[in-house]
Every structure is written in structure tokens, then in C-alpha cells.
Amino acid sequence: MIDGSLPRLEFWCELQCPDCRTALDDVRALRAQYGDALPVELRHFPLEKHKHAYAAAQAAEEAFAQGLGWPYVEALLARVDELGTRGEALLVEVARETGLDAEEVELALIDGRHTLIVDADQAEGKAIGVSGTPTYVIAGQRLDGGASQDGLRARIVEIIGRQQAS
């Protein structure tokens, strides 16, 4: 790390996962605590049990390409229950509501321009032992939140503190 910068926090997420919606509160709190000093990266790990998760990951990548990735992710996770029934129509609707070029999001879902990013994330996640969501990786440590998120934010703060001290 250079100049006391903080380690990157990878947030392995599935956008149709109710637990990821809850985990977003921890991500928000960490961002409020550390601001831009803590780089938070969304990593995609769509699960087979959620049929719209893969498309949601692609739509999120298009949102990041348009500069509104986090607002889109937050808006979509707020409606995670609805995604299960409405699918791609909801992805486009949320894009419109968050100020994205919704037609471009819809086109990205058709042409698959972000498929490689989502596939690469999923492959890397499997390689490092991600098996469910949410999962965090910080300073080389994987913290699984799928079973319980209790205490995870405190553990992340502790890891950041150790990194700052070294």
C-alpha cells in the first residue's frame, strides 16, 4: 500500500440475493466511515438458483460503464424480491429510474457485451473459494456472509486497522 491507502474491499454479490441487499447496509457504513480511501469493488457471483441474477450482473456492468453503477446496484437490490418475478423488464425499468440510458442497458442484455466480465468474476470467485453471497475479500482474507453477516463489518474494520498500522 502506498501513502497509507486502504486495501481494496471486494464485495462478491448476487443481485437477486436477499442477503446481499442486507449486506449493502454494511458496505454503505464502511463507505461512510472511510470515504473514497476505501476502494469498494463489486464482484459478480450469480447463483444458478436465481434465474435473473446473470442478466442483472450484466445490466450492472452496463450501469458502471455509464457511470452510475453503485446507484443502479443499490436500486436493484432494494427491489430484489421483484426481480424474481419481473426479470429483465425490471432491470430496464430500474435503469431508467436511475438515469441510465435504458435502451443501452437493454441492448447490452441482448448483445452480451458484459458477459466476459461476469464470467471472469464467477470463475475467479470459484477459484478463491467463494461459494455463496455475500462474500467479502479484503487484504487477502475471505469473509463469508452467506450463513451470517453478524460481525463481518467489525472484522473488516479490524483488518483495515491492522493494514493501516503496518
DRENTINU-92223 format. One record per residue (C-alpha): x, y, z; residue in one letter. Coordinates in steps of 0.5 Angstrom, whole numbers, plus 500, padded with zeros to 3 digits. Layout:
XYZA
...
***
This chain:
500500500M
502507498I
502513503D
497510508G
492508503S
487503505L
486496502P
481494497R
475491499L
472486494E
464485495F
462479492W
455480491C
449477487E
444482485L
438477486Q
440475493C
436478499P
443477504D
446482499C
441487500R
442487507T
450487507A
449493503L
448497509D
455494512D
458497505V
455504506R
457504513A
464502511L
464508505R
461513510A
467511515Q
473511510Y
470515504G
474515498D
480512502A
477505502L
476503495P
470498494V
469494488E
463490486L
465483484R
459479481H
458472483F
451470480P
448464483L
444458479E
438458484K
436466482H
435466474K
435473473H
442474477A
446473471Y
443478467A
443483473A
450483473A
451484466Q
446490467A
450493473A
456493469E
453497464E
451502469A
458502471F
460503464A
455509464Q
458512471G
452510475L
454503478G
453504485W
446508485P
444502480Y
446497484V
443500491E
436501487A
436494484L
438491491L
432495494A
428491489R
431484490V
424481491D
421484485E
427482480L
425474481G
418476478T
419481473R
426480471G
429484465E
423488465A
425491472L
433491470L
431496465V
426500469E
431501474V
436503469A
431509467R
429511474E
437512476T
438516470G
442511466L
441510458D
436505459A
436503452E
443502452E
442497458V
437493454E
442493448L
447490453A
443485455L
442483448I
449483445D
452480452G
458486452R
459485459H
459477459T
466476459L
467481466I
461477469V
464470467D
471472469A
469474476D
465468477Q
471464475A
475468480E
470467485G
470460485K
478459484A
479463491I
473459495G
467464494V
461459495S
456464496G
454471497T
455476500P
463475501T
468480502Y
475479501V
480485504I
487484505A
488477502G
482475507Q
476472505R
470473510L
463469508D
457473510G
452468507G
451464513A
451470518S
453477517Q
454478524D
461481526G
463482519L
463489519R
467489525A
472484522R
473489516I
475495520V
480491524E
483488518I
483495516I
486498522G
492492522R
494494515Q
494502517Q
498500523A
503496519S
***
